Amino acid sequence: MGRGRQKAKATRQAREIKYFSPQTDYSALQRELRGTKPSSRAADHEESSDEEDDYSSYAEKYSDYD
């Protein structure tokens, strides 16, 4: 593909991205901003605490190597 065709394609793609207007789900956006799904945050926190527990035995074992 020549430089002219490549530049034209890039320009066309940039224009499509610039003027693309998807249908916005305002109710989903409102729920996300309001934070009505605290269970997902709690699950994320729970997973991270499990991960810390997995490595806590190693942290204690190798703490004197600092």
PDB file of N, CA, C and O in Angstrom:
ATOM      1  N   MET A   1       0.857  -1.164   0.000  1.00  0.00           N
ATOM      2  CA  MET A   1       0.000   0.000   0.000  1.00  0.00           C
ATOM      3  C   MET A   1       0.908   1.233   0.000  1.00  0.00           C
ATOM      4  O   MET A   1       1.832   1.332   0.807  1.00  0.00           O
ATOM      5  N   GLY A   2       0.644   2.143  -0.885  1.00  0.00           N
ATOM      6  CA  GLY A   2       1.454   3.349  -0.976  1.00  0.00           C
ATOM      7  C   GLY A   2       1.162   4.323   0.146  1.00  0.00           C
ATOM      8  O   GLY A   2       0.174   4.186   0.868  1.00  0.00           O
ATOM      9  N   ARG A   3       2.025   5.298   0.281  1.00  0.00           N
ATOM     10  CA  ARG A   3       1.887   6.276   1.363  1.00  0.00           C
ATOM     11  C   ARG A   3       0.597   7.077   1.235  1.00  0.00           C
ATOM     12  O   ARG A   3      -0.035   7.391   2.244  1.00  0.00           O
ATOM     13  N   GLY A   4       0.203   7.408   0.029  1.00  0.00           N
ATOM     14  CA  GLY A   4      -1.030   8.172  -0.163  1.00  0.00           C
ATOM     15  C   GLY A   4      -2.257   7.403   0.285  1.00  0.00           C
ATOM     16  O   GLY A   4      -3.135   7.946   0.955  1.00  0.00           O
ATOM     17  N   ARG A   5      -2.310   6.132  -0.090  1.00  0.00           N
ATOM     18  CA  ARG A   5      -3.447   5.299   0.318  1.00  0.00           C
ATOM     19  C   ARG A   5      -3.429   5.064   1.821  1.00  0.00           C
ATOM     20  O   ARG A   5      -4.477   5.036   2.466  1.00  0.00           O
ATOM     21  N   GLN A   6      -2.241   4.896   2.373  1.00  0.00           N
ATOM     22  CA  GLN A   6      -2.110   4.670   3.807  1.00  0.00           C
ATOM     23  C   GLN A   6      -2.575   5.903   4.590  1.00  0.00           C
ATOM     24  O   GLN A   6      -3.277   5.783   5.594  1.00  0.00           O
ATOM     25  N   LYS A   7      -2.180   7.069   4.125  1.00  0.00           N
ATOM     26  CA  LYS A   7      -2.569   8.313   4.797  1.00  0.00           C
ATOM     27  C   LYS A   7      -4.075   8.533   4.677  1.00  0.00           C
ATOM     28  O   LYS A   7      -4.721   8.967   5.631  1.00  0.00           O
ATOM     29  N   ALA A   8      -4.629   8.235   3.511  1.00  0.00           N
ATOM     30  CA  ALA A   8      -6.068   8.390   3.315  1.00  0.00           C
ATOM     31  C   ALA A   8      -6.844   7.452   4.237  1.00  0.00           C
ATOM     32  O   ALA A   8      -7.873   7.828   4.798  1.00  0.00           O
ATOM     33  N   LYS A   9      -6.337   6.223   4.386  1.00  0.00           N
ATOM     34  CA  LYS A   9      -6.995   5.267   5.266  1.00  0.00           C
ATOM     35  C   LYS A   9      -6.926   5.743   6.720  1.00  0.00           C
ATOM     36  O   LYS A   9      -7.915   5.659   7.449  1.00  0.00           O
ATOM     37  N   ALA A  10      -5.763   6.242   7.140  1.00  0.00           N
ATOM     38  CA  ALA A  10      -5.608   6.742   8.502  1.00  0.00           C
ATOM     39  C   ALA A  10      -6.526   7.933   8.750  1.00  0.00           C
ATOM     40  O   ALA A  10      -7.121   8.051   9.822  1.00  0.00           O
ATOM     41  N   THR A  11      -6.640   8.809   7.768  1.00  0.00           N
ATOM     42  CA  THR A  11      -7.516   9.976   7.887  1.00  0.00           C
ATOM     43  C   THR A  11      -8.966   9.539   7.995  1.00  0.00           C
ATOM     44  O   THR A  11      -9.723  10.069   8.808  1.00  0.00           O
ATOM     45  N   ARG A  12      -9.352   8.569   7.172  1.00  0.00           N
ATOM     46  CA  ARG A  12     -10.723   8.067   7.198  1.00  0.00           C
ATOM     47  C   ARG A  12     -11.033   7.424   8.550  1.00  0.00           C
ATOM     48  O   ARG A  12     -12.104   7.649   9.114  1.00  0.00           O
ATOM     49  N   GLN A  13     -10.096   6.623   9.072  1.00  0.00           N
ATOM     50  CA  GLN A  13     -10.312   5.980  10.367  1.00  0.00           C
ATOM     51  C   GLN A  13     -10.396   7.010  11.491  1.00  0.00           C
ATOM     52  O   GLN A  13     -11.221   6.881  12.395  1.00  0.00           O
ATOM     53  N   ALA A  14      -9.545   8.028  11.434  1.00  0.00           N
ATOM     54  CA  ALA A  14      -9.579   9.076  12.460  1.00  0.00           C
ATOM     55  C   ALA A  14     -10.899   9.820  12.429  1.00  0.00           C
ATOM     56  O   ALA A  14     -11.452  10.153  13.477  1.00  0.00           O
ATOM     57  N   ARG A  15     -11.405  10.081  11.239  1.00  0.00           N
ATOM     58  CA  ARG A  15     -12.680  10.780  11.100  1.00  0.00           C
ATOM     59  C   ARG A  15     -13.819   9.924  11.641  1.00  0.00           C
ATOM     60  O   ARG A  15     -14.725  10.437  12.299  1.00  0.00           O
ATOM     61  N   GLU A  16     -13.777   8.615  11.364  1.00  0.00           N
ATOM     62  CA  GLU A  16     -14.816   7.719  11.881  1.00  0.00           C
ATOM     63  C   GLU A  16     -14.813   7.707  13.405  1.00  0.00           C
ATOM     64  O   GLU A  16     -15.870   7.730  14.036  1.00  0.00           O
ATOM     65  N   ILE A  17     -13.624   7.672  13.990  1.00  0.00           N
ATOM     66  CA  ILE A  17     -13.528   7.660  15.446  1.00  0.00           C
ATOM     67  C   ILE A  17     -14.013   8.983  16.031  1.00  0.00           C
ATOM     68  O   ILE A  17     -14.716   9.004  17.041  1.00  0.00           O
ATOM     69  N   LYS A  18     -13.637  10.080  15.393  1.00  0.00           N
ATOM     70  CA  LYS A  18     -13.986  11.405  15.903  1.00  0.00           C
ATOM     71  C   LYS A  18     -15.490  11.635  15.902  1.00  0.00           C
ATOM     72  O   LYS A  18     -16.035  12.184  16.860  1.00  0.00           O
ATOM     73  N   TYR A  19     -16.160  11.224  14.845  1.00  0.00           N
ATOM     74  CA  TYR A  19     -17.585  11.520  14.706  1.00  0.00           C
ATOM     75  C   TYR A  19     -18.489  10.351  15.071  1.00  0.00           C
ATOM     76  O   TYR A  19     -19.704  10.442  14.893  1.00  0.00           O
ATOM     77  N   PHE A  20     -17.928   9.254  15.579  1.00  0.00           N
ATOM     78  CA  PHE A  20     -18.721   8.101  15.975  1.00  0.00           C
ATOM     79  C   PHE A  20     -19.451   8.431  17.267  1.00  0.00           C
ATOM     80  O   PHE A  20     -18.836   8.875  18.236  1.00  0.00           O
ATOM     81  N   SER A  21     -20.747   8.218  17.282  1.00  0.00           N
ATOM     82  CA  SER A  21     -21.519   8.487  18.499  1.00  0.00           C
ATOM     83  C   SER A  21     -22.334   7.242  18.850  1.00  0.00           C
ATOM     84  O   SER A  21     -23.423   7.040  18.313  1.00  0.00           O
ATOM     85  N   PRO A  22     -21.812   6.416  19.744  1.00  0.00           N
ATOM     86  CA  PRO A  22     -22.540   5.209  20.128  1.00  0.00           C
ATOM     87  C   PRO A  22     -23.746   5.553  20.992  1.00  0.00           C
ATOM     88  O   PRO A  22     -23.828   6.641  21.561  1.00  0.00           O
ATOM     89  N   GLN A  23     -24.661   4.629  21.080  1.00  0.00           N
ATOM     90  CA  GLN A  23     -25.820   4.809  21.946  1.00  0.00           C
ATOM     91  C   GLN A  23     -25.361   4.643  23.392  1.00  0.00           C
ATOM     92  O   GLN A  23     -24.835   3.593  23.762  1.00  0.00           O
ATOM     93  N   THR A  24     -25.554   5.656  24.194  1.00  0.00           N
ATOM     94  CA  THR A  24     -25.107   5.636  25.580  1.00  0.00           C
ATOM     95  C   THR A  24     -26.213   5.100  26.472  1.00  0.00           C
ATOM     96  O   THR A  24     -27.363   5.532  26.387  1.00  0.00           O
ATOM     97  N   ASP A  25     -25.855   4.164  27.320  1.00  0.00           N
ATOM     98  CA  ASP A  25     -26.793   3.615  28.293  1.00  0.00           C
ATOM     99  C   ASP A  25     -26.690   4.456  29.564  1.00  0.00           C
ATOM    100  O   ASP A  25     -25.873   4.184  30.444  1.00  0.00           O
ATOM    101  N   TYR A  26     -27.529   5.473  29.639  1.00  0.00           N
ATOM    102  CA  TYR A  26     -27.454   6.418  30.748  1.00  0.00           C
ATOM    103  C   TYR A  26     -27.828   5.788  32.080  1.00  0.00           C
ATOM    104  O   TYR A  26     -27.299   6.185  33.118  1.00  0.00           O
ATOM    105  N   SER A  27     -28.726   4.819  32.070  1.00  0.00           N
ATOM    106  CA  SER A  27     -29.092   4.182  33.337  1.00  0.00           C
ATOM    107  C   SER A  27     -27.919   3.371  33.890  1.00  0.00           C
ATOM    108  O   SER A  27     -27.694   3.358  35.100  1.00  0.00           O
ATOM    109  N   ALA A  28     -27.168   2.692  33.009  1.00  0.00           N
ATOM    110  CA  ALA A  28     -25.988   1.955  33.465  1.00  0.00           C
ATOM    111  C   ALA A  28     -24.914   2.909  33.969  1.00  0.00           C
ATOM    112  O   ALA A  28     -24.233   2.625  34.954  1.00  0.00           O
ATOM    113  N   LEU A  29     -24.768   4.035  33.295  1.00  0.00           N
ATOM    114  CA  LEU A  29     -23.806   5.043  33.723  1.00  0.00           C
ATOM    115  C   LEU A  29     -24.188   5.598  35.094  1.00  0.00           C
ATOM    116  O   LEU A  29     -23.330   5.795  35.954  1.00  0.00           O
ATOM    117  N   GLN A  30     -25.465   5.846  35.286  1.00  0.00           N
ATOM    118  CA  GLN A  30     -25.940   6.369  36.569  1.00  0.00           C
ATOM    119  C   GLN A  30     -25.696   5.352  37.684  1.00  0.00           C
ATOM    120  O   GLN A  30     -25.269   5.727  38.776  1.00  0.00           O
ATOM    121  N   ARG A  31     -25.962   4.062  37.420  1.00  0.00           N
ATOM    122  CA  ARG A  31     -25.712   3.026  38.421  1.00  0.00           C
ATOM    123  C   ARG A  31     -24.230   2.958  38.763  1.00  0.00           C
ATOM    124  O   ARG A  31     -23.861   2.815  39.928  1.00  0.00           O
ATOM    125  N   GLU A  32     -23.387   3.060  37.747  1.00  0.00           N
ATOM    126  CA  GLU A  32     -21.949   2.994  37.977  1.00  0.00           C
ATOM    127  C   GLU A  32     -21.461   4.178  38.806  1.00  0.00           C
ATOM    128  O   GLU A  32     -20.650   4.012  39.717  1.00  0.00           O
ATOM    129  N   LEU A  33     -21.952   5.367  38.489  1.00  0.00           N
ATOM    130  CA  LEU A  33     -21.524   6.552  39.218  1.00  0.00           C
ATOM    131  C   LEU A  33     -22.071   6.581  40.642  1.00  0.00           C
ATOM    132  O   LEU A  33     -21.426   7.093  41.557  1.00  0.00           O
ATOM    133  N   ARG A  34     -23.260   6.028  40.813  1.00  0.00           N
ATOM    134  CA  ARG A  34     -23.861   5.985  42.137  1.00  0.00           C
ATOM    135  C   ARG A  34     -23.216   4.913  42.997  1.00  0.00           C
ATOM    136  O   ARG A  34     -23.201   5.010  44.224  1.00  0.00           O
ATOM    137  N   GLY A  35     -22.684   3.892  42.343  1.00  0.00           N
ATOM    138  CA  GLY A  35     -22.039   2.812  43.083  1.00  0.00           C
ATOM    139  C   GLY A  35     -23.023   1.853  43.698  1.00  0.00           C
ATOM    140  O   GLY A  35     -22.859   1.467  44.855  1.00  0.00           O
ATOM    141  N   THR A  36     -24.049   1.452  42.958  1.00  0.00           N
ATOM    142  CA  THR A  36     -25.063   0.558  43.509  1.00  0.00           C
ATOM    143  C   THR A  36     -24.627  -0.895  43.504  1.00  0.00           C
ATOM    144  O   THR A  36     -25.392  -1.764  43.923  1.00  0.00           O
ATOM    145  N   LYS A  37     -23.424  -1.181  43.043  1.00  0.00           N
ATOM    146  CA  LYS A  37     -22.947  -2.559  43.045  1.00  0.00           C
ATOM    147  C   LYS A  37     -21.770  -2.705  44.013  1.00  0.00           C
ATOM    148  O   LYS A  37     -20.646  -2.942  43.570  1.00  0.00           O
ATOM    149  N   PRO A  38     -21.998  -2.573  45.308  1.00  0.00           N
ATOM    150  CA  PRO A  38     -20.891  -2.705  46.251  1.00  0.00           C
ATOM    151  C   PRO A  38     -20.393  -4.138  46.358  1.00  0.00           C
ATOM    152  O   PRO A  38     -19.279  -4.363  46.829  1.00  0.00           O
ATOM    153  N   SER A  39     -21.189  -5.108  45.935  1.00  0.00           N
ATOM    154  CA  SER A  39     -20.778  -6.503  46.036  1.00  0.00           C
ATOM    155  C   SER A  39     -19.564  -6.790  45.162  1.00  0.00           C
ATOM    156  O   SER A  39     -18.720  -7.608  45.529  1.00  0.00           O
ATOM    157  N   SER A  40     -19.463  -6.129  44.007  1.00  0.00           N
ATOM    158  CA  SER A  40     -18.308  -6.366  43.149  1.00  0.00           C
ATOM    159  C   SER A  40     -17.043  -5.810  43.782  1.00  0.00           C
ATOM    160  O   SER A  40     -15.976  -6.411  43.652  1.00  0.00           O
ATOM    161  N   ARG A  41     -17.138  -4.678  44.462  1.00  0.00           N
ATOM    162  CA  ARG A  41     -15.966  -4.120  45.137  1.00  0.00           C
ATOM    163  C   ARG A  41     -15.554  -5.009  46.304  1.00  0.00           C
ATOM    164  O   ARG A  41     -14.364  -5.210  46.547  1.00  0.00           O
ATOM    165  N   ALA A  42     -16.527  -5.534  47.017  1.00  0.00           N
ATOM    166  CA  ALA A  42     -16.219  -6.410  48.141  1.00  0.00           C
ATOM    167  C   ALA A  42     -15.548  -7.684  47.650  1.00  0.00           C
ATOM    168  O   ALA A  42     -14.638  -8.197  48.301  1.00  0.00           O
ATOM    169  N   ALA A  43     -15.988  -8.195  46.514  1.00  0.00           N
ATOM    170  CA  ALA A  43     -15.380  -9.396  45.953  1.00  0.00           C
ATOM    171  C   ALA A  43     -13.938  -9.128  45.550  1.00  0.00           C
ATOM    172  O   ALA A  43     -13.070  -9.976  45.760  1.00  0.00           O
ATOM    173  N   ASP A  44     -13.674  -7.964  44.976  1.00  0.00           N
ATOM    174  CA  ASP A  44     -12.310  -7.612  44.602  1.00  0.00           C
ATOM    175  C   ASP A  44     -11.428  -7.533  45.838  1.00  0.00           C
ATOM    176  O   ASP A  44     -10.294  -8.013  45.828  1.00  0.00           O
ATOM    177  N   HIS A  45     -11.946  -6.929  46.904  1.00  0.00           N
ATOM    178  CA  HIS A  45     -11.172  -6.800  48.134  1.00  0.00           C
ATOM    179  C   HIS A  45     -10.937  -8.175  48.753  1.00  0.00           C
ATOM    180  O   HIS A  45      -9.866  -8.445  49.296  1.00  0.00           O
ATOM    181  N   GLU A  46     -11.939  -9.035  48.668  1.00  0.00           N
ATOM    182  CA  GLU A  46     -11.821 -10.370  49.232  1.00  0.00           C
ATOM    183  C   GLU A  46     -10.751 -11.169  48.503  1.00  0.00           C
ATOM    184  O   GLU A  46      -9.974 -11.886  49.135  1.00  0.00           O
ATOM    185  N   GLU A  47     -10.702 -11.053  47.177  1.00  0.00           N
ATOM    186  CA  GLU A  47      -9.692 -11.764  46.406  1.00  0.00           C
ATOM    187  C   GLU A  47      -8.293 -11.302  46.782  1.00  0.00           C
ATOM    188  O   GLU A  47      -7.386 -12.123  46.916  1.00  0.00           O
ATOM    189  N   SER A  48      -8.108 -10.002  46.952  1.00  0.00           N
ATOM    190  CA  SER A  48      -6.786  -9.491  47.286  1.00  0.00           C
ATOM    191  C   SER A  48      -6.369  -9.938  48.683  1.00  0.00           C
ATOM    192  O   SER A  48      -5.187 -10.193  48.912  1.00  0.00           O
ATOM    193  N   SER A  49      -7.305 -10.038  49.618  1.00  0.00           N
ATOM    194  CA  SER A  49      -6.939 -10.488  50.956  1.00  0.00           C
ATOM    195  C   SER A  49      -6.570 -11.966  50.936  1.00  0.00           C
ATOM    196  O   SER A  49      -5.697 -12.382  51.698  1.00  0.00           O
ATOM    197  N   ASP A  50      -7.211 -12.775  50.085  1.00  0.00           N
ATOM    198  CA  ASP A  50      -6.832 -14.176  49.937  1.00  0.00           C
ATOM    199  C   ASP A  50      -5.422 -14.286  49.395  1.00  0.00           C
ATOM    200  O   ASP A  50      -4.644 -15.138  49.824  1.00  0.00           O
ATOM    201  N   GLU A  51      -5.100 -13.423  48.454  1.00  0.00           N
ATOM    202  CA  GLU A  51      -3.776 -13.426  47.858  1.00  0.00           C
ATOM    203  C   GLU A  51      -2.722 -13.087  48.911  1.00  0.00           C
ATOM    204  O   GLU A  51      -1.653 -13.697  48.938  1.00  0.00           O
ATOM    205  N   GLU A  52      -3.017 -12.126  49.768  1.00  0.00           N
ATOM    206  CA  GLU A  52      -2.092 -11.762  50.832  1.00  0.00           C
ATOM    207  C   GLU A  52      -1.902 -12.928  51.795  1.00  0.00           C
ATOM    208  O   GLU A  52      -0.790 -13.155  52.272  1.00  0.00           O
ATOM    209  N   ASP A  53      -2.965 -13.670  52.088  1.00  0.00           N
ATOM    210  CA  ASP A  53      -2.867 -14.809  52.988  1.00  0.00           C
ATOM    211  C   ASP A  53      -1.975 -15.896  52.406  1.00  0.00           C
ATOM    212  O   ASP A  53      -1.243 -16.556  53.143  1.00  0.00           O
ATOM    213  N   ASP A  54      -2.028 -16.089  51.095  1.00  0.00           N
ATOM    214  CA  ASP A  54      -1.205 -17.106  50.455  1.00  0.00           C
ATOM    215  C   ASP A  54       0.278 -16.825  50.639  1.00  0.00           C
ATOM    216  O   ASP A  54       1.069 -17.758  50.782  1.00  0.00           O
ATOM    217  N   TYR A  55       0.662 -15.574  50.638  1.00  0.00           N
ATOM    218  CA  TYR A  55       2.068 -15.204  50.720  1.00  0.00           C
ATOM    219  C   TYR A  55       2.514 -14.826  52.129  1.00  0.00           C
ATOM    220  O   TYR A  55       3.696 -14.562  52.350  1.00  0.00           O
ATOM    221  N   SER A  56       1.603 -14.797  53.068  1.00  0.00           N
ATOM    222  CA  SER A  56       1.971 -14.384  54.421  1.00  0.00           C
ATOM    223  C   SER A  56       2.943 -15.368  55.060  1.00  0.00           C
ATOM    224  O   SER A  56       3.829 -14.957  55.809  1.00  0.00           O
ATOM    225  N   SER A  57       2.795 -16.658  54.777  1.00  0.00           N
ATOM    226  CA  SER A  57       3.724 -17.633  55.349  1.00  0.00           C
ATOM    227  C   SER A  57       5.137 -17.424  54.813  1.00  0.00           C
ATOM    228  O   SER A  57       6.112 -17.581  55.549  1.00  0.00           O
ATOM    229  N   TYR A  58       5.251 -17.070  53.532  1.00  0.00           N
ATOM    230  CA  TYR A  58       6.568 -16.799  52.958  1.00  0.00           C
ATOM    231  C   TYR A  58       7.157 -15.509  53.522  1.00  0.00           C
ATOM    232  O   TYR A  58       8.363 -15.420  53.750  1.00  0.00           O
ATOM    233  N   ALA A  59       6.313 -14.526  53.742  1.00  0.00           N
ATOM    234  CA  ALA A  59       6.785 -13.255  54.290  1.00  0.00           C
ATOM    235  C   ALA A  59       7.370 -13.465  55.675  1.00  0.00           C
ATOM    236  O   ALA A  59       8.404 -12.885  56.009  1.00  0.00           O
ATOM    237  N   GLU A  60       6.719 -14.286  56.479  1.00  0.00           N
ATOM    238  CA  GLU A  60       7.234 -14.572  57.814  1.00  0.00           C
ATOM    239  C   GLU A  60       8.521 -15.390  57.745  1.00  0.00           C
ATOM    240  O   GLU A  60       9.458 -15.154  58.508  1.00  0.00           O
ATOM    241  N   LYS A  61       8.559 -16.347  56.831  1.00  0.00           N
ATOM    242  CA  LYS A  61       9.714 -17.239  56.714  1.00  0.00           C
ATOM    243  C   LYS A  61      10.965 -16.488  56.282  1.00  0.00           C
ATOM    244  O   LYS A  61      12.054 -16.740  56.799  1.00  0.00           O
ATOM    245  N   TYR A  62      10.812 -15.560  55.328  1.00  0.00           N
ATOM    246  CA  TYR A  62      11.967 -14.870  54.763  1.00  0.00           C
ATOM    247  C   TYR A  62      12.105 -13.436  55.256  1.00  0.00           C
ATOM    248  O   TYR A  62      12.816 -12.646  54.635  1.00  0.00           O
ATOM    249  N   SER A  63      11.454 -13.082  56.342  1.00  0.00           N
ATOM    250  CA  SER A  63      11.510 -11.704  56.832  1.00  0.00           C
ATOM    251  C   SER A  63      12.894 -11.322  57.335  1.00  0.00           C
ATOM    252  O   SER A  63      13.240 -10.141  57.324  1.00  0.00           O
ATOM    253  N   ASP A  64      13.694 -12.284  57.774  1.00  0.00           N
ATOM    254  CA  ASP A  64      15.027 -11.961  58.288  1.00  0.00           C
ATOM    255  C   ASP A  64      16.058 -11.755  57.181  1.00  0.00           C
ATOM    256  O   ASP A  64      17.210 -11.442  57.479  1.00  0.00           O
ATOM    257  N   TYR A  65      15.679 -11.922  55.911  1.00  0.00           N
ATOM    258  CA  TYR A  65      16.607 -11.734  54.797  1.00  0.00           C
ATOM    259  C   TYR A  65      16.629 -10.309  54.268  1.00  0.00           C
ATOM    260  O   TYR A  65      17.335 -10.041  53.297  1.00  0.00           O
ATOM    261  N   ASP A  66      15.896  -9.398  54.857  1.00  0.00           N
ATOM    262  CA  ASP A  66      15.842  -8.008  54.381  1.00  0.00           C
ATOM    263  C   ASP A  66      17.113  -7.301  54.504  1.00  0.00           C
ATOM    264  O   ASP A  66      17.205  -6.128  54.140  1.00  0.00           O
TER     265      ASP A  66
END
